[in-house]
Amino acid sequence: MTRAYRDGDRPVAGGGESSVGELIGNISDDLSRLFRQELELAKAEVKVEAGKAGRAAGMLGGAGFAGYLAVVLLSFAVVFGLANVMDAGWAALIVAVVWGVVGAVLYAAGRRRLQGVDPVPRRTVDTIKEDAQWLKNPTG
């Protein structure tokens, strides 16, 4: 009788009895396949996250540039408007101080959020922990 085996499975010699060497070989093959799959999972997970971060960074960069141009022009408009009621130098100084405060607040908020970024591929770490736990007690 001919039997088809899945990739990586081997026929059992002696009608159902395996030697210790064959069992150890099978375990070794299974472990190396498992670790290769875990590595591929980690690579895929990091690649997906890097792609998302890249697209988001591109959009934020474009939005930042457009916002920068709007802020510069708006700042000039405020300076010229204030120059109607006070000296132009003082008007420019007031606008610069306001933008300095805004920049400091944005820096602090960005720094706080950056500290919350987790670069570790959590799903992969969890599955590796599960695999290690199984290796300690494969029967139960």
All heavy atoms as an XYZ file, in Angstrom:
1031
protein
N       0.842     -1.169      0.000
C       0.000      0.000      0.000
C       0.890      1.236      0.000
O       1.797      1.353      0.807
C      -0.883     -0.046      1.254
C      -1.718      1.178      1.406
S      -3.024      0.835      2.574
C      -2.679      2.030      3.791
N       0.625      2.188     -0.899
C       1.401      3.416     -1.002
C       0.667      4.523     -0.268
O      -0.539      4.669     -0.410
C       1.584      3.813     -2.474
O       2.173      2.718     -3.168
C       2.443      5.036     -2.598
N       1.420      5.292      0.483
C       0.808      6.378      1.258
C       1.503      7.686      0.913
O       2.715      7.744      0.820
C       0.961      6.076      2.749
C       0.372      7.147      3.608
C       0.446      6.761      5.051
N       0.032      7.918      5.827
C       0.115      8.018      7.118
N       0.588      7.014      7.807
N      -0.271      9.075      7.748
N       0.721      8.750      0.758
C       1.276     10.083      0.491
C       1.552     10.762      1.826
O       0.711     10.724      2.729
C       0.304     10.919     -0.324
N       2.708     11.374      1.949
C       3.091     12.047      3.189
C       3.161     13.546      2.955
O       3.526     13.991      1.877
C       4.449     11.545      3.682
C       4.409     10.099      4.086
C       4.830      9.105      3.220
C       3.924      9.739      5.339
C       4.777      7.778      3.588
C       3.872      8.416      5.716
C       4.294      7.435      4.831
O       4.228      6.135      5.218
N       2.836     14.292      3.994
C       2.985     15.744      3.910
C       4.462     16.081      3.901
O       5.305     15.272      4.291
C       2.343     16.429      5.120
C       0.862     16.299      5.157
C       0.344     17.012      6.355
N       1.178     16.651      7.511
C       0.778     16.644      8.762
N      -0.426     16.991      9.062
N       1.579     16.304      9.741
N       4.760     17.335      3.505
C       6.137     17.814      3.491
C       6.731     17.715      4.883
O       6.182     18.230      5.839
C       6.176     19.267      2.998
C       7.600     19.780      2.901
O       8.484     18.983      2.547
O       7.815     20.977      3.178
N       7.828     17.039      5.021
C       8.497     16.942      6.313
C       8.158     15.671      7.058
O       8.871     15.273      7.968
N       7.054     14.964      6.722
C       6.720     13.704      7.380
C       7.531     12.591      6.740
O       7.840     12.615      5.560
C       5.229     13.383      7.234
C       4.351     14.291      8.077
O       4.911     14.960      8.972
O       3.141     14.326      7.835
N       7.819     11.581      7.534
C       8.578     10.452      7.033
C       7.804      9.167      7.316
O       7.103      9.083      8.324
C       9.930     10.377      7.731
C      10.827     11.518      7.407
C      12.204     11.241      7.997
N      13.009     12.418      7.843
C      13.221     13.316      8.785
N      12.719     13.158      9.968
N      13.954     14.370      8.555
N       7.944      8.180      6.455
C       7.313      6.903      6.766
C       7.988      6.294      7.991
O       9.172      6.487      8.239
C       7.565      6.059      5.512
C       8.711      6.704      4.829
C       8.670      8.156      5.194
N       7.222      5.580      8.760
C       7.735      4.959      9.973
C       8.239      3.573      9.613
O       7.524      2.773      9.002
C       6.623      4.881     11.047
C       7.125      4.168     12.269
C       6.135      6.268     11.379
N       9.480      3.281     10.016
C      10.089      1.996      9.704
C       9.557      0.933     10.655
O       9.248      1.201     11.804
C      11.609      2.099      9.825
N       9.475     -0.289     10.178
C       9.147     -1.414     11.030
C       7.680     -1.489     11.404
O       7.347     -1.980     12.475
N       6.789     -0.988     10.575
C       5.367     -1.131     10.817
C       4.865     -0.416     12.055
O       4.064     -0.949     12.789
N       5.354      0.788     12.348
C       4.808      1.556     13.461
C       5.803      1.779     14.580
O       5.544      2.556     15.484
N       6.917      1.095     14.583
C       7.937      1.292     15.613
C       9.022      2.202     15.059
O       9.549      1.953     13.986
C       8.558     -0.052     16.012
C       7.598     -0.993     16.693
C       7.148     -0.464     18.044
O       7.967      0.136     18.765
O       5.954     -0.626     18.358
N       9.335      3.279     15.789
C      10.387      4.200     15.367
C      11.573      4.035     16.286
O      11.426      3.804     17.484
C       9.900      5.640     15.449
O       8.856      5.856     14.551
N      12.752      4.211     15.718
C      13.942      4.165     16.562
C      14.113      5.508     17.258
O      13.545      6.524     16.835
C      15.171      3.857     15.703
O      15.502      4.969     14.899
N      14.885      5.506     18.310
C      15.140      6.734     19.057
C      15.828      7.754     18.167
O      15.520      8.945     18.202
C      15.983      6.435     20.318
C      16.406      7.707     21.011
C      15.221      5.517     21.259
N      16.721      7.306     17.327
C      17.414      8.204     16.414
C      16.470      8.883     15.444
O      16.591     10.080     15.172
N      15.495      8.100     14.922
C      14.513      8.695     14.017
C      13.648      9.717     14.746
O      13.336     10.780     14.205
C      13.622      7.610     13.417
C      14.314      6.750     12.395
C      13.428      5.598     11.929
O      12.498      5.213     12.666
O      13.679      5.095     10.829
N      13.238      9.381     15.968
C      12.421     10.316     16.746
C      13.169     11.612     17.018
O      12.618     12.701     16.886
C      11.971      9.673     18.057
C      10.948      8.559     17.940
C      10.687      7.924     19.304
C       9.662      9.078     17.339
N      14.429     11.508     17.413
C      15.241     12.705     17.676
C      15.438     13.490     16.393
O      15.364     14.717     16.380
C      16.583     12.320     18.325
C      16.329     11.802     19.743
C      17.545     13.503     18.343
C      17.548     11.248     20.437
N      15.641     12.791     15.287
C      15.771     13.470     14.000
C      14.506     14.209     13.623
O      14.547     15.346     13.140
N      13.361     13.551     13.845
C      12.080     14.205     13.552
C      11.873     15.430     14.427
O      11.406     16.468     13.955
C      10.922     13.222     13.757
C      10.868     12.163     12.687
O      11.467     12.303     11.625
N      10.169     11.082     12.971
N      12.190     15.315     15.705
C      12.043     16.448     16.618
C      12.955     17.584     16.196
O      12.561     18.748     16.173
C      12.315     16.024     18.073
C      11.186     15.123     18.573
C      12.464     17.240     18.983
C      11.456     14.483     19.911
N      14.182     17.249     15.836
C      15.138     18.268     15.399
C      14.646     18.973     14.142
O      14.699     20.211     14.039
C      16.495     17.618     15.143
O      17.394     18.543     14.603
N      14.128     18.199     13.188
C      13.589     18.802     11.962
C      12.395     19.699     12.271
O      12.274     20.804     11.731
C      13.165     17.716     10.972
C      14.349     16.957     10.384
O      15.492     17.466     10.501
O      14.125     15.876      9.815
N      11.505     19.205     13.144
C      10.324     19.991     13.504
C      10.712     21.285     14.203
O      10.136     22.348     13.945
C       9.385     19.180     14.398
C       8.703     18.040     13.648
O       8.725     18.062     12.393
O       8.164     17.137     14.316
N      11.694     21.208     15.099
C      12.130     22.411     15.814
C      12.761     23.424     14.864
O      12.481     24.621     14.953
C      13.121     22.059     16.924
C      12.528     21.449     18.179
C      13.635     21.027     19.134
C      11.591     22.425     18.848
N      13.599     22.948     13.960
C      14.227     23.892     13.034
C      13.176     24.510     12.115
O      13.224     25.710     11.834
C      15.341     23.234     12.236
O      14.853     22.174     11.457
N      12.175     23.736     11.678
C      11.098     24.283     10.864
C      10.286     25.303     11.669
O       9.928     26.368     11.170
C      10.183     23.168     10.361
C       9.154     23.669      9.371
C       8.315     22.574      8.717
N       8.873     21.248      8.815
C       8.234     20.201      9.346
N       7.027     20.332      9.814
N       8.808     19.022      9.393
N      10.030     24.980     12.926
C       9.274     25.888     13.789
C      10.006     27.218     13.964
O       9.408     28.278     13.838
C       9.044     25.235     15.153
C       8.360     26.082     16.210
C       6.926     26.388     15.800
C       8.398     25.381     17.554
N      11.292     27.157     14.233
C      12.050     28.396     14.422
C      12.175     29.194     13.128
O      12.145     30.419     13.155
C      13.415     28.120     15.052
C      13.317     27.769     16.507
C      13.721     26.533     16.959
C      12.779     28.662     17.419
C      13.604     26.207     18.308
C      12.660     28.345     18.762
C      13.076     27.112     19.209
N      12.279     28.508     11.989
C      12.282     29.231     10.708
C      10.949     29.946     10.493
O      10.909     31.091     10.050
C      12.556     28.276      9.545
C      14.019     27.930      9.357
C      14.261     27.251      8.014
N      13.427     26.071      7.800
C      13.749     24.839      8.146
N      14.893     24.603      8.750
N      12.925     23.830      7.886
N       9.858     29.268     10.834
C       8.545     29.884     10.679
C       8.381     31.066     11.630
O       7.794     32.087     11.271
C       7.438     28.851     10.930
C       7.330     27.829      9.822
C       6.395     26.688     10.178
O       6.030     26.491     11.331
N       6.009     25.909      9.174
N       8.890     30.936     12.850
C       8.819     32.047     13.807
C       9.621     33.241     13.304
O       9.197     34.393     13.433
C       9.329     31.624     15.187
C       8.477     30.595     15.883
C       7.092     31.084     16.239
O       6.857     32.309     16.235
O       6.230     30.249     16.507
N      10.774     32.987     12.715
C      11.601     34.051     12.162
C      10.884     34.734     10.998
O      10.882     35.966     10.906
C      12.950     33.502     11.713
C      13.941     34.513     11.165
C      14.277     35.550     12.222
C      15.198     33.809     10.691
N      10.256     33.948     10.134
C       9.491     34.522      9.028
C       8.327     35.356      9.545
O       8.020     36.416      9.005
C       8.983     33.423      8.097
C      10.074     32.756      7.289
C      10.840     33.734      6.420
O      10.214     34.599      5.772
O      12.079     33.639      6.378
N       7.668     34.890     10.607
C       6.569     35.659     11.203
C       7.078     36.996     11.735
O       6.463     38.034     11.524
C       5.909     34.864     12.327
C       4.822     35.583     13.124
C       3.665     35.963     12.220
C       4.357     34.713     14.275
N       8.214     36.966     12.417
C       8.785     38.207     12.954
C       9.136     39.171     11.818
O       8.858     40.369     11.904
C      10.018     37.901     13.794
N       9.739     38.647     10.747
C      10.086     39.495      9.606
C       8.838     40.117      8.997
O       8.815     41.314      8.686
C      10.810     38.677      8.528
C      12.237     38.340      8.836
C      12.805     37.542      7.667
C      14.163     36.986      7.941
N      14.653     36.168      6.808
N       7.802     39.313      8.817
C       6.568     39.822      8.216
C       5.923     40.869      9.111
O       5.444     41.904      8.625
C       5.601     38.666      7.974
N       5.940     40.617     10.404
C       5.323     41.557     11.339
C       6.061     42.900     11.334
O       5.440     43.965     11.287
C       5.351     40.944     12.746
C       4.385     41.539     13.707
C       4.311     40.772     15.015
O       4.793     39.628     15.097
O       3.768     41.345     15.960
N       7.384     42.857     11.349
C       8.175     44.086     11.331
C       8.007     44.810      9.998
O       7.895     46.039      9.961
C       9.664     43.766     11.619
C      10.556     44.956     11.328
C       9.833     43.317     13.068
N       7.936     44.048      8.890
C       7.775     44.661      7.571
C       6.437     45.393      7.470
O       6.374     46.513      6.953
C       7.872     43.585      6.488
C       7.808     44.126      5.090
C       7.969     43.016      4.071
C       7.884     43.560      2.665
N       8.044     42.523      1.658
N       5.378     44.781      7.974
C       4.055     45.419      7.931
C       4.067     46.700      8.754
O       3.576     47.747      8.315
C       2.968     44.446      8.438
C       1.672     45.159      8.731
C       2.741     43.343      7.411
N       4.637     46.633      9.955
C       4.670     47.812     10.820
C       5.543     48.916     10.223
O       5.208     50.091     10.305
C       5.156     47.441     12.221
C       4.184     46.569     12.987
C       2.813     47.202     13.153
O       2.727     48.390     13.502
O       1.819     46.498     12.904
N       6.666     48.541      9.610
C       7.536     49.542      8.982
C       6.837     50.195      7.794
O       6.971     51.409      7.572
C       8.845     48.899      8.540
N       6.090     49.415      7.024
C       5.341     49.982      5.898
C       4.294     50.971      6.369
O       4.131     52.051      5.787
N       3.568     50.603      7.433
C       2.563     51.521      7.980
C       3.227     52.802      8.483
O       2.732     53.896      8.247
C       1.797     50.859      9.132
C       0.766     49.859      8.678
C      -0.215     49.552      9.799
C       0.240     48.367     10.592
N      -0.725     47.933     11.611
N       4.338     52.649      9.173
C       5.042     53.819      9.705
C       5.573     54.699      8.571
O       5.517     55.928      8.648
C       6.184     53.379     10.606
N       6.065     54.094      7.498
C       6.583     54.855      6.358
C       5.505     55.667      5.664
O       5.699     56.840      5.341
N       4.354     55.024      5.450
C       3.246     55.756      4.807
C       2.761     56.893      5.699
O       2.499     58.001      5.231
C       2.107     54.795      4.486
C       2.402     53.895      3.291
C       1.205     53.069      2.875
N       0.786     52.111      3.887
C       1.318     50.907      4.075
N       2.313     50.516      3.299
N       0.872     50.095      5.005
N       2.642     56.611      6.985
C       2.191     57.649      7.917
C       3.196     58.798      7.973
O       2.813     59.971      8.003
C       1.984     57.059      9.308
N       4.480     58.475      7.960
C       5.509     59.510      8.000
C       5.461     60.381      6.740
O       5.640     61.601      6.814
C       6.890     58.880      8.157
N       5.226     59.763      5.588
C       5.109     60.532      4.345
C       3.937     61.505      4.388
O       4.054     62.664      4.001
N       2.803     61.009      4.881
C       1.635     61.887      4.992
C       1.881     63.002      5.999
O       1.510     64.159      5.758
C       0.415     61.066      5.417
C      -0.117     60.158      4.350
S      -1.567     59.303      4.987
C      -1.581     57.880      3.943
N       2.485     62.656      7.115
C       2.776     63.684      8.118
C       3.778     64.704      7.594
O       3.680     65.896      7.893
C       3.306     63.038      9.399
C       2.275     62.285     10.234
C       2.958     61.566     11.398
C       1.209     63.223     10.747
N       4.743     64.249      6.805
C       5.705     65.172      6.222
C       5.037     66.166      5.275
O       5.309     67.370      5.319
N       4.167     65.656      4.402
C       3.444     66.545      3.490
C       2.546     67.519      4.236
O       2.493     68.715      3.917
N       1.843     67.000      5.232
C       0.969     67.868      6.036
C       1.787     68.895      6.805
O       1.386     70.059      6.932
C       0.138     67.030      6.999
N       2.928     68.483      7.285
C       3.796     69.407      8.018
C       4.301     70.534      7.134
O       4.336     71.699      7.556
N       4.678     70.201      5.911
C       5.161     71.239      5.004
C       4.049     72.230      4.657
O       4.259     73.443      4.673
C       5.728     70.610      3.729
C       6.262     71.616      2.767
C       7.425     72.331      3.056
C       5.611     71.872      1.570
C       7.921     73.270      2.175
C       6.106     72.812      0.678
C       7.257     73.507      0.980
N       2.865     71.700      4.347
C       1.734     72.585      4.035
C       1.377     73.442      5.251
O       1.106     74.641      5.123
C       0.524     71.757      3.595
N       1.390     72.825      6.405
C       1.114     73.570      7.632
C       2.161     74.629      7.899
O       1.840     75.742      8.342
N       3.407     74.297      7.630
C       4.497     75.254      7.817
C       4.289     76.496      6.952
O       4.412     77.628      7.433
C       5.834     74.588      7.486
C       6.992     75.532      7.447
C       7.553     76.030      8.617
C       7.531     75.954      6.228
C       8.612     76.907      8.579
C       8.592     76.828      6.184
C       9.137     77.307      7.362
O      10.179     78.179      7.322
N       3.963     76.278      5.682
C       3.731     77.419      4.799
C       2.560     78.273      5.282
O       2.635     79.511      5.274
C       3.472     76.934      3.375
C       4.676     76.327      2.653
C       4.266     75.814      1.277
C       5.803     77.331      2.536
N       1.490     77.609      5.718
C       0.331     78.348      6.217
C       0.692     79.146      7.458
O       0.285     80.307      7.616
C      -0.817     77.384      6.504
N       1.462     78.552      8.346
C       1.835     79.240      9.588
C       2.745     80.434      9.303
O       2.598     81.505      9.915
C       2.508     78.241     10.561
C       3.238     78.938     11.680
C       1.472     77.284     11.120
N       3.677     80.271      8.391
C       4.563     81.391      8.055
C       3.757     82.568      7.505
O       3.926     83.719      7.947
C       5.653     80.946      7.049
C       6.371     82.143      6.450
C       6.647     80.028      7.731
N       2.874     82.271      6.565
C       2.080     83.350      5.977
C       1.125     83.966      7.000
O       0.953     85.190      7.038
C       1.319     82.845      4.749
C       2.221     82.448      3.566
C       1.399     81.820      2.458
C       2.999     83.649      3.049
N       0.536     83.143      7.828
C      -0.349     83.649      8.874
C       0.440     84.485      9.886
O      -0.040     85.530     10.359
C      -1.056     82.488      9.581
C      -2.058     82.862     10.665
C      -3.203     83.683     10.068
C      -2.586     81.618     11.338
N       1.638     84.051     10.192
C       2.480     84.817     11.123
C       2.819     86.194     10.559
O       2.783     87.198     11.287
C       3.772     84.051     11.428
O       3.484     82.848     12.090
N       3.144     86.242      9.278
C       3.397     87.549      8.658
C       2.151     88.433      8.714
O       2.239     89.633      8.985
C       3.856     87.393      7.204
C       5.309     87.039      7.065
C       5.695     85.951      6.306
C       6.296     87.803      7.687
C       7.038     85.621      6.173
C       7.638     87.472      7.560
C       8.009     86.376      6.811
N       0.999     87.827      8.483
C      -0.250     88.598      8.536
C      -0.483     89.149      9.940
O      -0.888     90.309     10.112
C      -1.422     87.727      8.105
N      -0.203     88.347     10.968
C      -0.375     88.812     12.356
C       0.619     89.923     12.667
O       0.279     90.941     13.299
C      -0.241     87.633     13.349
C      -0.187     88.131     14.785
C      -1.382     86.649     13.170
N       1.869     89.750     12.244
C       2.884     90.794     12.471
C       2.449     92.099     11.813
O       2.502     93.174     12.432
C       4.269     90.347     11.962
C       5.249     91.519     11.935
C       4.820     89.221     12.819
N       2.018     92.026     10.559
C       1.594     93.257      9.866
C       0.350     93.863     10.513
O       0.205     95.083     10.587
C       1.350     92.993      8.379
C       2.613     92.700      7.610
C       2.672     91.664      6.687
C       3.765     93.458      7.806
C       3.829     91.401      5.983
C       4.931     93.202      7.095
C       4.966     92.164      6.189
N      -0.547     92.997     11.003
C      -1.732     93.504     11.680
C      -1.369     94.200     12.982
O      -1.893     95.280     13.292
N      -0.478     93.585     13.772
C      -0.036     94.221     15.021
C       0.781     95.480     14.761
O       0.790     96.401     15.586
C       0.776     93.230     15.867
C      -0.001     92.113     16.555
C       0.965     91.142     17.235
C      -0.970     92.685     17.574
N       1.465     95.520     13.630
C       2.282     96.692     13.298
C       1.423     97.932     13.086
O       1.934     99.059     13.154
C       3.122     96.413     12.054
N       0.121     97.741     12.880
C      -0.782     98.895     12.755
C      -1.025     99.581     14.101
O      -1.406    100.754     14.128
C      -2.128     98.477     12.151
C      -2.012     98.155     10.679
O      -1.200     98.738      9.981
N      -2.825     97.211     10.231
N      -0.814     98.839     15.212
C      -1.073     99.420     16.537
C       0.189     99.563     17.379
O       0.147    100.156     18.457
C      -2.129     98.589     17.309
C      -3.481     98.665     16.637
C      -1.686     97.165     17.493
N       1.307     98.998     16.943
C       2.574     99.113     17.686
C       3.738     99.043     16.708
O       3.546     98.811     15.521
C       2.687     98.011     18.754
C       2.784     96.607     18.192
S       2.992     95.308     19.406
C       1.469     95.360     20.288
N       4.939     99.186     17.241
C       6.143     99.112     16.421
C       6.253     97.712     15.802
O       5.956     96.704     16.450
C       7.358     99.424     17.298
C       8.639     99.461     16.496
O       8.641    100.090     15.418
O       9.622     98.845     16.954
N       6.701     97.616     14.561
C       6.792     96.337     13.845
C       7.751     95.364     14.527
O       7.525     94.151     14.526
C       7.218     96.575     12.396
N       8.816     95.868     15.136
C       9.764     95.009     15.839
C       9.106     94.303     17.020
O       9.323     93.103     17.249
N       8.318     95.046     17.800
C       7.613     94.452     18.932
C       6.565     93.454     18.456
O       6.368     92.397     19.064
C       6.975     95.517     19.810
C       7.981     96.256     20.628
C       8.390     97.538     20.449
C       8.717     95.742     21.733
N       9.347     97.862     21.374
C       9.561     96.761     22.179
C       8.759     94.510     22.385
C      10.434     96.599     23.257
C       9.625     94.356     23.462
C      10.454     95.392     23.883
N       5.913     93.757     17.384
C       4.903     92.851     16.835
C       5.541     91.520     16.424
O       5.019     90.438     16.735
C       4.207     93.500     15.645
N       6.700     91.602     15.768
C       7.407     90.388     15.354
C       7.881     89.597     16.577
O       7.822     88.356     16.594
C       8.585     90.744     14.461
N       8.338     90.290     17.616
C       8.793     89.613     18.832
C       7.640     88.883     19.513
O       7.793     87.746     19.960
C       9.429     90.628     19.794
C       9.971     90.042     21.102
C      11.087     89.045     20.821
C      10.438     91.155     22.010
N       6.492     89.505     19.588
C       5.322     88.865     20.206
C       4.940     87.592     19.449
O       4.717     86.531     20.049
C       4.129     89.846     20.267
C       4.420     90.943     21.286
C       2.835     89.120     20.601
C       3.422     92.094     21.252
N       4.910     87.656     18.140
C       4.565     86.478     17.332
C       5.618     85.381     17.516
O       5.283     84.197     17.653
C       4.402     86.871     15.845
C       4.259     85.639     14.963
C       3.207     87.793     15.670
N       6.887     85.749     17.563
C       7.952     84.760     17.756
C       7.835     84.070     19.115
O       8.017     82.850     19.226
C       9.319     85.428     17.615
N       7.512     84.808     20.165
C       7.362     84.217     21.501
C       6.177     83.248     21.516
O       6.265     82.147     22.082
C       7.204     85.323     22.571
C       6.751     84.731     23.897
C       8.519     86.067     22.751
N       5.080     83.633     20.889
C       3.918     82.734     20.825
C       4.294     81.428     20.126
O       3.965     80.335     20.604
C       2.734     83.430     20.114
C       1.629     82.435     19.788
C       2.188     84.557     20.971
N       5.027     81.520     19.009
C       5.432     80.304     18.304
C       6.444     79.496     19.109
O       6.465     78.259     19.028
C       5.965     80.627     16.911
C       4.844     80.879     15.957
C       4.600     82.012     15.264
C       3.789     79.974     15.635
N       3.458     81.878     14.526
C       2.936     80.638     14.728
C       3.477     78.684     16.014
C       1.803     80.031     14.203
C       2.336     78.082     15.500
C       1.516     78.760     14.610
N       7.269     80.144     19.894
C       8.197     79.427     20.767
C       7.448     78.599     21.812
O       7.806     77.447     22.082
N       6.397     79.172     22.385
C       5.588     78.440     23.368
C       4.881     77.255     22.701
O       4.861     76.142     23.236
C       4.575     79.392     24.048
C       3.568     78.612     24.876
C       5.304     80.412     24.907
N       4.313     77.491     21.521
C       3.646     76.409     20.788
C       4.633     75.281     20.488
O       4.330     74.096     20.664
C       3.000     76.939     19.488
C       2.551     75.799     18.581
C       1.837     77.855     19.814
N       5.828     75.636     20.057
C       6.856     74.627     19.766
C       7.244     73.824     20.996
O       7.412     72.607     20.922
N       7.382     74.484     22.139
C       7.740     73.781     23.362
C       6.649     72.798     23.789
O       6.931     71.665     24.194
C       8.015     74.784     24.483
N       5.393     73.219     23.669
C       4.276     72.331     24.027
C       4.231     71.120     23.092
O       4.073     69.976     23.532
C       2.939     73.110     24.001
C       1.753     72.169     24.094
C       2.904     74.133     25.126
N       4.392     71.341     21.793
C       4.385     70.246     20.829
C       5.562     69.297     21.048
O       5.424     68.074     20.926
C       4.399     70.787     19.398
C       3.109     71.462     18.934
C       3.319     72.077     17.547
C       1.961     70.478     18.925
N       6.725     69.839     21.382
C       7.889     69.004     21.661
C       7.614     68.091     22.850
O       7.899     66.889     22.805
C       9.121     69.873     21.928
C      10.291     69.072     22.447
C      11.073     68.327     21.573
C      10.607     69.055     23.799
C      12.133     67.585     22.042
C      11.663     68.310     24.275
C      12.429     67.572     23.399
O      13.472     66.838     23.855
N       7.079     68.648     23.917
C       6.805     67.856     25.120
C       5.778     66.760     24.828
O       5.945     65.612     25.257
C       6.315     68.765     26.244
N       4.726     67.089     24.077
C       3.705     66.097     23.753
C       4.275     64.990     22.851
O       4.009     63.808     23.061
C       2.512     66.761     23.077
N       5.066     65.356     21.871
C       5.682     64.377     20.980
C       6.650     63.465     21.702
O       6.691     62.258     21.457
N       7.414     64.010     22.597
C       8.369     63.219     23.371
C       7.637     62.209     24.249
O       8.046     61.055     24.354
C       9.221     64.152     24.231
C      10.328     63.459     24.956
C      11.313     64.480     25.516
N      12.389     63.812     26.171
C      12.547     63.756     27.487
N      11.691     64.349     28.283
N      13.567     63.125     28.011
N       6.535     62.643     24.852
C       5.744     61.740     25.691
C       5.180     60.583     24.865
O       5.211     59.431     25.282
C       4.599     62.522     26.333
C       4.428     62.289     27.784
C       3.280     63.049     28.445
N       2.447     63.910     27.647
C       2.580     65.233     27.547
N       3.549     65.855     28.196
N       1.753     65.944     26.817
N       4.673     60.894     23.684
C       4.113     59.842     22.831
C       5.184     58.902     22.300
O       4.950     57.713     22.140
C       3.344     60.444     21.668
C       2.041     61.024     22.106
C       1.164     61.306     20.947
N      -0.077     61.880     21.415
C      -1.104     62.101     20.648
N      -1.040     61.802     19.374
N      -2.199     62.618     21.141
N       6.348     59.421     21.998
C       7.432     58.592     21.485
C       7.889     57.587     22.521
O       8.283     56.470     22.182
C       8.600     59.471     21.034
C       9.713     58.781     20.262
C       9.160     58.120     19.011
C      10.790     59.774     19.907
N       7.816     57.926     23.767
C       8.201     56.998     24.825
C       7.229     55.823     24.912
O       7.568     54.776     25.453
C       8.279     57.726     26.166
C       9.460     58.670     26.239
C       9.446     59.555     27.479
O       8.434     59.692     28.144
N      10.585     60.157     27.768
N       6.026     55.963     24.384
C       5.044     54.887     24.404
C       5.140     53.936     23.221
O       4.384     52.978     23.134
N       6.075     54.154     22.297
C       6.230     53.299     21.128
C       6.908     51.996     21.547
O       7.894     52.007     22.266
C       7.063     54.018     20.041
C       7.414     53.073     18.911
C       6.323     55.226     19.522
N       6.359     50.882     21.079
C       6.891     49.561     21.420
C       7.419     48.888     20.154
O       6.631     48.428     19.327
C       5.789     48.715     22.056
C       6.296     47.392     22.570
O       7.525     47.203     22.632
O       5.452     46.546     22.912
N       8.753     48.816     19.978
C       9.307     48.251     18.752
C       9.387     46.729     18.737
O       9.839     46.145     17.770
C      10.716     48.857     18.707
C      11.069     49.030     20.138
C       9.781     49.382     20.844
N       8.931     46.057     19.804
C       9.038     44.604     19.906
C       7.835     43.947     19.212
O       6.698     44.332     19.465
C       9.083     44.171     21.390
C       9.137     42.669     21.514
C      10.280     44.798     22.083
N       8.073     42.960     18.347
C       6.961     42.231     17.726
C       6.289     41.311     18.746
O       6.702     40.174     18.947
C       7.620     41.451     16.584
C       9.043     41.326     16.981
C       9.359     42.523     17.844
N       5.271     41.783     19.411
C       4.644     41.085     20.543
C       4.069     39.718     20.186
O       4.195     38.773     20.959
C       3.544     41.949     21.156
C       4.069     43.195     21.810
C       4.781     42.841     23.080
N       5.440     44.033     23.587
C       6.431     43.986     24.435
N       6.890     42.843     24.862
N       6.988     45.083     24.861
N       3.390     39.603     19.034
C       2.790     38.307     18.690
C       3.861     37.239     18.538
O       3.686     36.109     18.984
C       1.980     38.413     17.407
C       0.700     39.195     17.569
C      -0.146     39.118     16.351
N       0.663     39.271     15.137
C       0.169     39.560     13.953
N      -1.105     39.712     13.793
N       0.958     39.697     12.914
N       4.972     37.591     17.906
C       6.048     36.630     17.723
C       6.637     36.219     19.068
O       6.886     35.042     19.318
C       7.147     37.220     16.819
O       6.559     37.591     15.573
C       8.266     36.238     16.589
N       6.850     37.185     19.943
C       7.387     36.875     21.268
C       6.437     35.949     22.011
O       6.860     34.973     22.639
C       7.633     38.179     22.067
C       7.952     37.877     23.513
C       8.751     38.981     21.433
N       5.135     36.208     21.911
C       4.150     35.359     22.587
C       4.171     33.937     22.044
O       4.125     32.972     22.812
C       2.745     35.949     22.443
C       2.557     37.226     23.242
O       3.383     37.492     24.158
O       1.599     37.974     22.951
N       4.254     33.788     20.719
C       4.261     32.435     20.165
C       5.550     31.703     20.497
O       5.535     30.490     20.719
C       4.039     32.439     18.637
O       5.055     33.220     18.013
C       2.670     32.969     18.287
N       6.661     32.409     20.575
C       7.922     31.761     20.964
C       7.838     31.301     22.412
O       8.298     30.205     22.754
C       9.120     32.716     20.736
C       9.388     32.857     19.232
C      10.368     32.206     21.451
C      10.456     33.855     18.886
N       7.227     32.099     23.273
C       7.040     31.678     24.665
C       6.160     30.434     24.740
O       6.436     29.513     25.511
C       6.420     32.813     25.482
C       7.377     33.930     25.792
C       6.685     35.025     26.587
C       7.616     36.183     26.849
N       6.936     37.278     27.561
N       5.093     30.407     23.927
C       4.230     29.231     23.901
C       4.997     28.008     23.423
O       4.836     26.905     23.969
C       3.029     29.476     22.993
C       2.029     30.460     23.531
C       0.957     30.814     22.506
O       0.915     30.174     21.427
O       0.168     31.733     22.788
N       5.830     28.187     22.403
C       6.629     27.070     21.891
C       7.596     26.561     22.952
O       7.766     25.350     23.125
C       7.411     27.494     20.641
C       6.499     27.843     19.483
O       5.318     27.454     19.515
O       6.972     28.527     18.556
N       8.233     27.468     23.659
C       9.176     27.065     24.706
C       8.444     26.321     25.819
O       8.953     25.322     26.354
C       9.894     28.287     25.269
N       7.240     26.775     26.162
C       6.459     26.099     27.194
C       6.085     24.694     26.732
O       6.144     23.748     27.491
C       5.197     26.912     27.513
C       4.396     26.391     28.666
C       5.170     26.472     29.980
O       6.024     27.324     30.151
N       4.891     25.554     30.867
N       5.725     24.562     25.464
C       5.378     23.250     24.928
C       6.585     22.317     24.962
O       6.455     21.131     25.253
C       4.844     23.373     23.511
C       4.472     22.038     22.936
C       3.311     21.375     23.096
C       5.318     21.202     22.142
N       3.365     20.182     22.442
C       4.594     20.033     21.846
C       6.607     21.319     21.657
C       5.107     19.001     21.084
C       7.135     20.289     20.888
C       6.383     19.152     20.629
N       7.766     22.867     24.631
C       8.967     22.032     24.624
C       9.275     21.490     26.025
O       9.794     20.385     26.161
C      10.163     22.833     24.116
C      10.225     23.035     22.610
C      11.363     23.976     22.260
C      10.387     21.711     21.890
N       8.924     22.258     27.046
C       9.164     21.780     28.413
C       8.218     20.631     28.767
O       8.589     19.749     29.526
C       8.950     22.937     29.407
C      10.025     23.980     29.338
C       9.726     25.088     30.319
C      10.745     26.207     30.203
N      10.408     27.339     31.074
N       7.007     20.652     28.204
C       6.022     19.623     28.531
C       5.210     19.314     27.283
O       4.079     19.753     27.150
C       5.103     20.120     29.668
C       4.196     19.033     30.169
O       4.348     17.861     29.833
N       3.218     19.430     30.953
N       5.767     18.537     26.328
C       5.094     18.317     25.054
C       3.845     17.432     25.132
O       3.043     17.420     24.211
C       6.166     17.663     24.189
C       7.118     17.063     25.139
C       7.077     17.907     26.376
N       3.658     16.698     26.199
C       2.521     15.783     26.263
C       1.319     16.357     26.975
O       0.254     15.776     26.978
C       2.927     14.476     26.972
O       3.367     14.789     28.286
C       3.986     13.741     26.199
N       1.458     17.500     27.618
C       0.278     17.923     28.345
C       0.254     19.328     28.689
O      -0.573     19.984     29.059
